[in-house]
Amino acid sequence: MTGHHCWGYGQDDGPSNWHKLYPIAQGDRQSPINIISSQAVYSPSLQPLELFYEACMSLSITNNGHSVQVDFNDSDDRTVVTGGPLEGPYRLKQLHFHWGKKHDVGSEHTVDGKSFPSETGDEHPSMNRLTDALYMVRFKDTKAQFSCFNPKCLLPTSRHYWTYPGSLTTPPLSESVTWIVLREPIRISERQMEKFRSLHFTSEDDERIHMVNNFRPPQPLKGRVVKASFQA
């Protein structure tokens, strides 16, 4: 078990067992998926993706026992995503991360069968603000103030994307998500990744289980079409 939750990422409570408590885990539009780039359908009707994060107001950073999460003030439309396949503005409420024990796994979506850690390479200077804060939330149910973080540093230069109808990748696995997966990965150093891997699924007083491999594997496409905003 990875902590005292009804679900987790361990052998007994991991993704292969989620359907026992959440039958929708075997539904028709589950996420993540493996994106086969050659089978994605270019859709000229897809709009450019617009991200307005300059006025972003981060509030806190939390270890929730499954991941590390950054929460934002979403009380107005100053921090939104528009365009793409979306019919209106979507406010940024929170962001969280998934990663692996080794550098060759960690991402939930895969592209042509390839997983990403988020692409190990040169250190991403702007991400130091985030990774340097992780020591404050090493254990489950710890929370710290985390203000003035602009998530734009987590985005690549290119805004080309794939999109498809999917679900949450963690319970309750609700099939209510329009996924937008950016084609270009960002780069993060191994030193920065090790700071994520230093977190724990468990509380400080419990047996210490490092928070790694907290990702759900790709799910069957079941007839869905992945659309692309770009021509291959």
C-alpha positions as CSV (number, residue, x, y, z in Angstrom):
1,M,0.0,0.0,0.0
2,T,1.2,3.5,-0.7
3,G,-0.1,5.2,2.4
4,H,-3.5,5.0,4.1
5,H,-5.8,5.7,1.1
6,C,-8.4,3.6,-0.6
7,W,-6.3,3.9,-3.7
8,G,-2.6,4.5,-4.5
9,Y,0.2,3.3,-6.7
10,G,1.3,0.2,-4.8
11,Q,0.8,-3.4,-5.8
12,D,-2.4,-3.8,-3.8
13,D,-4.0,-0.4,-4.4
14,G,-2.5,0.6,-7.7
15,P,-4.1,1.4,-11.1
16,S,-4.8,-2.3,-12.0
17,N,-7.1,-2.5,-8.9
18,W,-8.9,0.9,-9.2
19,H,-11.8,-0.6,-11.1
20,K,-12.9,-2.5,-7.9
21,L,-13.9,0.8,-6.3
22,Y,-14.3,2.8,-9.4
23,P,-16.0,0.7,-12.2
24,I,-15.6,3.6,-14.6
25,A,-11.9,2.7,-14.7
26,Q,-12.9,0.3,-17.5
27,G,-15.0,2.9,-19.3
28,D,-14.9,4.0,-23.0
29,R,-12.9,7.3,-22.6
30,Q,-10.3,6.7,-20.0
31,S,-7.0,8.5,-19.7
32,P,-4.1,8.6,-20.2
33,I,-3.5,7.0,-23.7
34,N,-0.6,6.3,-26.0
35,I,-0.7,8.9,-28.7
36,I,0.3,7.3,-32.1
37,S,1.5,10.4,-33.9
38,S,1.0,8.9,-37.4
39,Q,-2.7,8.2,-36.6
40,A,-3.6,11.6,-35.2
41,V,-5.9,13.5,-37.5
42,Y,-5.0,17.1,-38.4
43,S,-8.0,19.3,-37.8
44,P,-7.7,22.8,-39.4
45,S,-10.7,23.9,-37.3
46,L,-8.7,23.7,-34.1
47,Q,-7.9,27.2,-32.8
48,P,-4.4,28.2,-31.5
49,L,-4.0,27.7,-27.8
50,E,-3.9,30.8,-25.7
51,L,-2.5,30.8,-22.2
52,F,-2.7,33.8,-19.9
53,Y,-0.6,33.1,-16.9
54,E,1.1,36.4,-16.3
55,A,-1.3,37.4,-13.5
56,C,-1.0,34.0,-11.9
57,M,-1.6,33.8,-8.2
58,S,-0.3,30.6,-6.6
59,L,-1.3,30.0,-3.1
60,S,0.2,26.9,-1.6
61,I,2.0,23.7,-2.3
62,T,0.8,20.4,-0.8
63,N,1.8,16.7,-0.6
64,N,-1.5,15.0,-0.8
65,G,-0.2,11.5,-0.5
66,H,-0.4,10.8,-4.2
67,S,1.5,13.7,-5.8
68,V,2.7,17.2,-5.1
69,Q,0.0,19.9,-5.9
70,V,0.2,23.6,-6.4
71,D,-3.1,25.5,-5.8
72,F,-4.0,28.8,-7.4
73,N,-6.5,31.6,-6.9
74,D,-9.1,30.9,-9.5
75,S,-11.7,33.6,-8.4
76,D,-11.4,35.6,-11.6
77,D,-10.5,35.2,-15.3
78,R,-7.0,36.7,-15.1
79,T,-5.4,33.2,-15.3
80,V,-7.0,31.2,-18.0
81,V,-6.6,28.9,-21.0
82,T,-8.6,29.6,-24.1
83,G,-8.7,28.6,-27.7
84,G,-7.7,25.1,-28.9
85,P,-10.7,22.7,-28.6
86,L,-12.2,24.7,-25.7
87,E,-15.5,26.5,-26.0
88,G,-14.7,29.2,-23.4
89,P,-12.0,30.2,-20.9
90,Y,-10.9,27.7,-18.3
91,R,-9.4,29.0,-15.1
92,L,-6.3,27.4,-13.6
93,K,-7.2,25.9,-10.2
94,Q,-4.3,23.6,-9.5
95,L,-1.5,21.6,-11.1
96,H,0.1,18.4,-10.0
97,F,2.9,16.1,-11.2
98,H,3.6,12.5,-12.0
99,W,7.1,11.0,-12.2
100,G,9.0,7.7,-12.2
101,K,11.7,6.1,-10.2
102,K,14.0,6.1,-13.3
103,H,14.5,8.7,-16.0
104,D,12.9,6.6,-18.7
105,V,9.4,6.5,-17.1
106,G,7.1,8.9,-15.4
107,S,4.7,10.6,-17.8
108,E,1.2,9.4,-18.0
109,H,0.6,10.0,-21.7
110,T,3.1,8.4,-24.0
111,V,3.9,9.3,-27.6
112,D,4.6,6.5,-30.0
113,G,5.2,4.3,-27.0
114,K,7.7,6.6,-25.5
115,S,7.4,7.7,-21.9
116,F,9.0,10.9,-20.5
117,P,10.3,11.8,-17.1
118,S,9.6,15.2,-18.2
119,E,12.6,14.9,-20.6
120,T,15.8,14.7,-18.6
121,G,18.4,17.3,-19.8
122,D,19.7,20.7,-19.0
123,E,18.5,22.2,-15.7
124,H,15.4,24.4,-16.2
125,P,16.3,27.5,-14.2
126,S,12.8,28.8,-13.7
127,M,11.7,25.4,-12.2
128,N,14.2,25.8,-9.4
129,R,11.6,27.9,-7.6
130,L,9.3,24.8,-7.5
131,T,11.9,22.1,-6.9
132,D,13.6,24.1,-4.1
133,A,10.2,24.3,-2.3
134,L,9.7,20.5,-2.3
135,Y,11.6,20.0,1.0
136,M,8.7,21.8,2.8
137,V,6.3,19.1,1.8
138,R,8.3,15.9,2.0
139,F,5.6,14.0,3.8
140,K,1.9,13.2,3.2
141,D,-0.6,15.9,4.3
142,T,2.1,18.6,4.6
143,K,1.3,22.0,3.1
144,A,3.3,25.2,2.8
145,Q,2.6,28.7,1.5
146,F,3.8,29.1,-2.1
147,S,3.1,32.4,-3.7
148,C,4.1,34.2,-6.9
149,F,4.8,31.1,-8.9
150,N,4.2,31.5,-12.6
151,P,3.4,28.1,-14.2
152,K,4.5,29.4,-17.6
153,C,7.9,28.1,-16.9
154,L,6.4,24.6,-17.2
155,L,5.3,25.2,-20.8
156,P,7.4,24.7,-24.0
157,T,7.9,27.3,-26.6
158,S,5.7,25.6,-29.2
159,R,2.0,25.5,-28.7
160,H,1.3,22.6,-31.2
161,Y,-0.9,20.0,-29.5
162,W,-2.9,16.9,-29.7
163,T,-6.4,16.7,-28.2
164,Y,-8.9,14.0,-27.4
165,P,-11.9,13.3,-25.1
166,G,-10.7,11.5,-21.9
167,S,-10.9,11.3,-18.2
168,L,-9.2,12.2,-14.9
169,T,-6.2,9.9,-14.5
170,T,-6.7,9.5,-10.8
171,P,-9.9,8.4,-9.0
172,P,-12.8,9.1,-9.4
173,L,-11.6,8.8,-13.0
174,S,-14.5,11.0,-14.3
175,E,-14.9,10.9,-18.0
176,S,-15.3,14.7,-18.3
177,V,-11.9,15.9,-19.6
178,T,-10.9,17.4,-22.9
179,W,-7.2,16.6,-22.9
180,I,-4.7,18.9,-24.6
181,V,-1.3,17.4,-24.8
182,L,1.5,19.7,-26.0
183,R,3.8,18.1,-28.6
184,E,7.1,19.6,-27.4
185,P,8.4,18.3,-24.1
186,I,10.0,20.6,-21.6
187,R,13.5,19.8,-20.1
188,I,14.3,19.1,-16.5
189,S,17.6,18.0,-15.0
190,E,18.2,14.8,-13.1
191,R,19.0,16.9,-10.0
192,Q,15.6,18.5,-10.2
193,M,14.0,15.1,-10.7
194,E,15.7,13.7,-7.6
195,K,14.0,16.4,-5.6
196,F,10.6,15.1,-6.7
197,R,11.8,11.5,-5.9
198,S,12.7,12.6,-2.4
199,L,9.1,13.1,-1.5
200,H,7.1,10.4,0.4
201,F,3.7,8.8,-0.1
202,T,3.5,8.4,3.7
203,S,3.4,10.6,6.8
204,E,6.6,11.4,8.8
205,D,5.6,9.0,11.6
206,D,4.8,6.1,9.2
207,E,7.0,3.7,7.3
208,R,8.7,5.9,4.8
209,I,7.8,5.1,1.2
210,H,9.3,7.3,-1.5
211,M,6.9,8.9,-3.9
212,V,7.9,7.4,-7.2
213,N,6.0,5.8,-10.2
214,N,2.9,7.7,-9.3
215,F,1.4,7.4,-12.8
216,R,-1.4,5.5,-14.4
217,P,-0.4,3.5,-17.5
218,P,-2.0,4.2,-20.9
219,Q,-5.6,3.0,-21.4
220,P,-7.3,1.6,-24.5
221,L,-8.3,4.2,-27.1
222,K,-11.6,2.4,-27.7
223,G,-12.4,4.1,-31.0
224,R,-11.6,7.6,-30.0
225,V,-9.9,9.9,-32.5
226,V,-6.9,12.0,-31.5
227,K,-6.9,15.3,-33.3
228,A,-3.7,17.4,-34.0
229,S,-3.5,21.2,-34.3
230,F,-0.6,20.8,-36.7
231,Q,0.3,18.9,-39.9
232,A,3.0,16.2,-39.4
